[in-house]
Amino acid sequence: MRTALVIGCGLIGTSVALALSARGVHVHLDDHDPDRRRTAAALGAGSEDPPEGPVELAVVAVPPTRIAATVAELQRRGAARAYVDVGSVKAGPAGELAALGGDPASYLGTHPMAGRERSGPMAASADLFEGRPWVLTPTPETRTEVVNLVLELAALCRAVPVMMDAAAHDRAVALVSHTPQLVSSLVAARLESADEAAVRLCGQGIRDVTRIAASDPRMWIEILAANPGPVADVLAEVAADLDRTVRSLRALESADEQKRSEGAAGIEAVLRRGNAGRERVPGKHGAAPASYETVAVLINDRPGELASIFADAGRAGVNIEDVRIEHATGQQAGLVQLVVDPAAAPPLAAALRERGWSLRQ
C-alpha cells in the first residue's frame, strides 16, 4: 500500500494514520473539524492536502451513524480503489450503504478492537493496534482485492485480523465492549452523590471497575444508538442476575437459618460463575489465560521510584507481566503490585528485599 485517505481524525483515525505514515504510506487526512485535522497532521499522521487522484484505500473513521453516508459519498467521487470503516458496529452501516445505492464490492466493514477512555487526536498512538484483534466482516460481494488491501492495513498496524459475520460481531461487542461501558458508568454513577467519607475509601477495585466510565459520553451515545438491541439483550440478562443477587443478599439478612443458607448459596453461585467467565478472557498476546502471582512493594510517591523497581527486577532476570499501583490515602506513598510468573515470584521478592525494598505479604 502506497497511498491512503483517512476520514476522521479522532483517536482511531489518527492512530491508523500514524501507523501507516510510520511505515511509509502517504496518508491524506480529512475531518469536518479543521482543528482536529491540523492537530493530526502536526503529530505526523499525514498531510492535510487532498489527494490528486484516487488513493488505494480510504479509511472511514467517523461515528457509526455517519459511516454509510460517508462511504457512499466517497464512492460517488471515486476517491479510492477500496473503502473500509473502523466503526464499532457493523451490520447497520452495511445495510444503510446498500439502501443508499453504495457499492458493496469495494467496501469492507472492520473494527479494530483497541481504544482508550480518552478521545481525540492527542490521545492517538501509532502502536494502539499492536497485537490487538482487528475484525473484518467481508460479504460474498466483497472483492478479493479489497480484502487483501484491508489485510495489509491490519498488518501495517501490527494487528491480528479476525474474520466474522457482521451480525455476530455486533452481538459479540455488545457483550465484551458496549455492556461493560454501561455497567462501569452505572457503578461510577453511585459515587456522584456518595458521602465524601465513602469516596475517600476508594481503592484499586473501584478504580478498575470505573476506569472506562471516564469515556466521552457523546461518542458512546453514537455507538450505543447503532447497536441498541444486542446491548439491551445483554443488559436484560445482567438485570436478571442482579435481581437474583439482591434476593440472595436479602436472604442473608433473615433470621431464618434456611433462608440464610439459600442466600449464601446464591451469592456463591454468582461469584463462581464470575470466576468461570473471567478464566475465559484471553491472556497475554491473546493466548490462553495464565496464572500469575503478585509481589507487592511499598514505595514513596517521588520521581524515579518505579524506574528503580523495574531496574531491580531486570537485574534479577524477572519479566514483569503487569503492574498495578494503589496510592495510599492522604500519604505520599503507595503499593506497587508486580504481576509475574509464579516461579519468578520468590526470587524477585528476595532480590527486592536484598536491595532494600519493603514488601507486603
C-alpha positions in Angstrom: 0.0 0.0 0.0 1.4 3.4 -1.0 -1.5 5.8 -0.5 -4.4 6.2 1.8 -7.1 8.7 2.8 -8.2 8.8 6.4 -11.6 10.4 7.0 -12.0 11.4 10.7 -9.0 12.4 12.8 -10.1 11.2 16.2 -8.4 8.6 18.4 -8.8 5.7 16.0 -8.4 7.5 12.7 -5.3 9.4 13.8 -3.8 6.2 15.2 -4.4 4.4 11.9 -2.8 7.3 10.1 0.2 7.4 12.4 0.8 3.7 12.0 0.5 3.9 8.2 2.7 7.0 7.9 5.3 5.4 10.1 5.5 2.5 7.6 5.9 4.6 4.5 2.3 5.0 3.3 1.5 8.5 2.1 -1.6 9.4 4.1 -4.1 12.2 3.4 -6.2 13.5 6.3 -9.7 14.8 6.3 -12.1 15.8 9.1 -15.1 18.1 9.3 -13.2 19.8 12.2 -10.2 21.6 10.8 -8.5 21.9 14.2 -8.5 18.1 14.6 -7.2 17.7 11.1 -4.4 20.2 11.8 -3.5 18.5 15.1 -3.3 15.1 13.4 -1.1 16.5 10.7 1.2 18.2 13.3 1.6 14.9 15.1 2.9 13.3 11.9 -0.2 11.4 10.9 -0.2 12.6 7.3 -0.9 15.6 5.0 -3.8 18.0 5.1 -3.6 18.3 1.3 -6.3 16.5 -0.6 -5.1 13.6 -2.9 -4.7 14.5 -6.5 -6.4 11.3 -7.6 -7.8 8.1 -6.3 -5.9 6.5 -3.4 -5.5 2.8 -2.8 -7.6 2.7 0.4 -10.0 5.1 2.1 -10.3 4.6 5.8 -13.6 6.0 7.2 -13.2 6.7 11.0 -16.4 8.5 11.7 -19.3 7.7 14.2 -21.4 4.7 13.2 -24.4 6.8 12.2 -22.3 8.6 9.6 -20.4 5.7 8.1 -22.8 4.7 5.3 -23.3 8.2 4.0 -19.6 8.9 4.2 -18.6 5.7 2.3 -21.4 6.3 -0.3 -20.2 9.9 -1.0 -16.5 8.7 -1.3 -17.6 6.0 -3.7 -19.5 8.5 -5.8 -16.4 10.7 -6.0 -14.2 7.7 -6.9 -11.9 8.6 -4.1 -10.3 5.2 -3.7 -9.9 1.7 -5.0 -11.2 0.3 -1.8 -13.2 1.6 1.2 -13.1 0.5 4.8 -14.6 1.7 8.0 -13.3 1.2 11.6 -16.6 1.7 13.5 -17.6 -0.4 16.4 -20.9 -1.6 14.8 -21.0 -3.5 11.5 -24.5 -4.7 10.4 -26.3 -1.4 10.5 -23.8 0.6 8.3 -23.6 -2.2 5.8 -27.4 -2.3 5.4 -27.5 1.5 5.2 -24.9 1.6 2.5 -26.9 -0.8 0.4 -30.0 1.3 0.9 -28.1 4.4 -0.3 -27.1 2.6 -3.5 -23.4 2.2 -2.5 -21.1 -0.4 -4.0 -20.7 -3.4 -1.6 -17.9 -4.9 -3.8 -15.4 -2.1 -2.9 -16.4 -1.8 0.8 -15.4 -3.8 3.8 -16.6 -3.1 7.3 -14.0 -3.6 10.1 -13.5 -3.0 13.8 -10.1 -2.7 15.4 -10.6 -3.9 19.0 -8.5 -1.2 20.6 -9.2 2.1 22.2 -8.8 4.3 25.3 -11.0 6.2 27.6 -9.7 9.4 26.1 -10.7 10.6 22.6 -9.3 12.9 20.0 -6.1 13.0 18.0 -3.9 13.9 21.0 -4.8 10.5 22.5 -3.7 8.7 19.4 -0.7 6.4 19.1 0.9 4.5 16.2 1.1 1.4 18.3 -2.5 1.4 19.5 -3.4 -1.7 17.5 -0.3 -3.8 18.0 -1.3 -7.3 18.9 -5.0 -6.4 19.1 -7.7 -8.2 17.2 -9.0 -6.4 14.1 -12.3 -7.8 13.0 -13.1 -7.9 9.3 -16.7 -8.6 8.1 -16.5 -9.3 4.3 -19.6 -10.4 2.4 -19.9 -12.6 -0.7 -19.9 -9.4 -2.7 -16.6 -8.1 -1.4 -13.8 -8.2 -4.0 -10.7 -10.2 -3.2 -8.6 -7.1 -3.9 -10.4 -5.2 -1.2 -10.0 -8.0 1.4 -6.3 -8.1 0.6 -5.8 -4.4 1.0 -7.6 -4.4 4.3 -5.5 -7.4 5.5 -2.4 -5.3 4.5 -3.9 -2.4 6.6 -4.2 -4.6 9.6 -0.6 -5.9 9.1 0.8 -2.4 8.8 -0.9 -1.5 12.1 0.5 -4.7 13.6 -3.0 -6.0 14.4 -4.3 -9.6 14.3 -7.1 -9.9 11.6 -10.2 -11.9 12.7 -13.0 -12.8 10.1 -16.6 -12.5 11.4 -20.1 -12.2 10.3 -21.4 -8.6 10.8 -24.4 -9.6 13.0 -22.2 -11.9 15.1 -19.7 -9.1 15.6 -22.4 -6.8 16.8 -23.6 -9.4 19.3 -20.1 -10.0 20.5 -19.1 -6.4 21.0 -22.4 -5.8 22.9 -21.2 -8.4 25.4 -17.5 -7.6 25.6 -17.4 -3.8 25.0 -20.7 -1.9 25.0 -22.3 -3.5 28.1 -19.1 -3.2 30.2 -19.1 0.5 29.3 -22.6 1.0 30.6 -22.1 -1.2 33.7 -18.9 0.8 34.5 -20.9 4.0 34.2 -23.7 2.7 36.4 -21.2 1.8 39.1 -19.4 5.1 38.8 -22.8 7.0 39.0 -23.3 5.6 42.5 -20.3 7.7 43.5 -21.8 11.0 42.3 -23.9 11.6 45.4 -21.9 9.5 47.8 -20.6 10.9 51.1 -17.1 12.3 50.8 -16.0 10.0 53.6 -17.1 7.0 51.5 -15.4 8.3 48.3 -12.1 8.7 50.2 -12.1 4.9 50.8 -11.9 4.2 47.1 -9.2 1.6 46.4 -7.9 -0.3 43.3 -11.1 -2.3 43.0 -13.3 0.7 42.3 -10.7 2.2 40.1 -10.5 -0.9 38.0 -14.3 -1.1 37.6 -14.9 2.5 36.8 -11.8 3.3 34.6 -13.8 3.3 31.4 -16.6 5.4 32.9 -14.3 8.3 32.1 -15.0 7.8 28.4 -16.7 10.6 26.2 -20.5 10.3 26.6 -21.1 11.8 23.2 -19.0 9.2 21.5 -20.8 6.4 23.4 -24.3 7.7 22.6 -23.5 7.4 18.9 -22.0 3.9 19.4 -24.9 2.6 21.5 -27.5 4.2 19.2 -26.1 2.0 16.4 -26.3 -1.3 18.4 -29.2 -0.9 20.9 -30.9 -4.3 20.6 -27.9 -6.6 21.3 -26.8 -4.3 24.2 -30.3 -4.3 25.7 -30.4 -8.1 25.4 -27.2 -8.5 27.4 -28.2 -5.9 30.0 -31.5 -7.7 30.5 -29.6 -10.8 31.4 -27.4 -8.8 33.7 -30.5 -7.3 35.3 -31.9 -10.8 35.9 -28.7 -11.8 37.6 -28.8 -8.6 39.7 -32.3 -9.3 40.7 -31.4 -12.9 41.9 -28.3 -11.5 43.7 -30.4 -8.9 45.5 -32.8 -11.6 46.6 -29.9 -13.7 47.9 -28.4 -10.7 49.8 -31.8 -10.0 51.4 -32.0 -13.7 52.4 -28.7 -13.3 54.2 -30.3 -10.7 56.4 -33.0 -13.2 57.5 -33.2 -14.7 61.0 -34.2 -17.9 59.3 -31.2 -20.2 59.0 -32.5 -22.0 55.9 -33.0 -18.6 54.1 -29.5 -17.5 55.1 -28.1 -20.8 53.7 -30.0 -20.3 50.4 -28.8 -16.7 50.2 -25.2 -17.7 50.7 -25.6 -20.4 48.0 -27.0 -17.8 45.6 -24.1 -15.4 46.2 -21.5 -18.2 45.9 -23.1 -19.3 42.6 -22.8 -15.8 41.0 -19.2 -15.5 42.3 -18.2 -18.9 40.9 -19.9 -18.0 37.6 -17.8 -14.9 37.6 -14.7 -16.9 38.2 -15.5 -19.2 35.3 -16.2 -16.3 33.0 -13.0 -14.5 33.9 -11.0 -17.6 33.2 -12.2 -17.4 29.6 -10.8 -13.9 29.0 -7.7 -14.3 26.7 -4.3 -13.8 28.4 -1.1 -12.3 27.2 -0.9 -11.8 23.3 -4.3 -13.5 23.0 -3.1 -16.8 24.4 -4.9 -18.9 26.9 -5.1 -17.3 30.3 -2.1 -17.9 32.6 -1.8 -17.9 36.3 0.4 -15.3 37.8 1.5 -14.2 41.3 1.8 -10.7 42.7 4.8 -9.2 44.5 3.6 -6.2 46.4 6.2 -3.4 47.1 5.7 -0.3 49.2 7.1 2.8 47.6 7.3 6.5 48.2 5.5 8.8 45.7 8.5 10.5 44.2 10.3 10.6 40.8 12.3 7.5 39.9 10.8 5.0 42.3 9.0 2.9 39.6 12.1 3.0 37.3 14.2 1.8 40.2 11.9 -1.2 40.9 11.8 -2.1 37.2 15.6 -1.9 37.0 16.0 -4.1 40.1 13.5 -6.6 38.6 15.5 -6.6 35.4 18.7 -7.3 37.3 17.0 -10.2 39.0 16.2 -11.6 35.5 12.4 -11.3 36.1 9.9 -10.3 33.4 7.0 -8.2 34.8 3.8 -9.3 33.1 1.6 -6.5 34.5 1.7 -3.6 37.0 -1.0 -2.2 39.3 -0.5 0.8 41.5 -2.6 1.6 44.6 -2.0 5.0 46.2 -2.2 5.5 49.9 -5.0 7.9 51.0 -3.6 11.1 52.4 0.1 9.9 52.2 2.9 10.4 49.6 3.2 6.6 49.3 1.7 3.7 47.6 1.7 0.0 46.8 3.1 -1.3 43.5 1.8 -4.8 42.6 4.2 -6.6 40.2 2.5 -9.4 38.4 4.9 -12.1 37.5 5.2 -15.8 36.6 4.7 -17.9 39.8 8.2 -19.4 39.5 9.7 -15.9 39.4 7.9 -14.5 42.4 10.2 -15.9 45.2 13.5 -14.9 43.5 12.0 -11.4 42.7 10.9 -10.9 46.3 14.3 -12.0 47.6 16.1 -9.7 45.2 13.9 -6.7 46.1 14.4 -7.2 49.8 18.1 -7.5 49.3 18.1 -4.1 47.6 16.2 -2.5 50.4 12.6 -2.5 49.2 9.8 -3.1 51.7 7.4 -5.9 50.6 3.9 -6.5 51.8 2.9 -10.2 52.3 
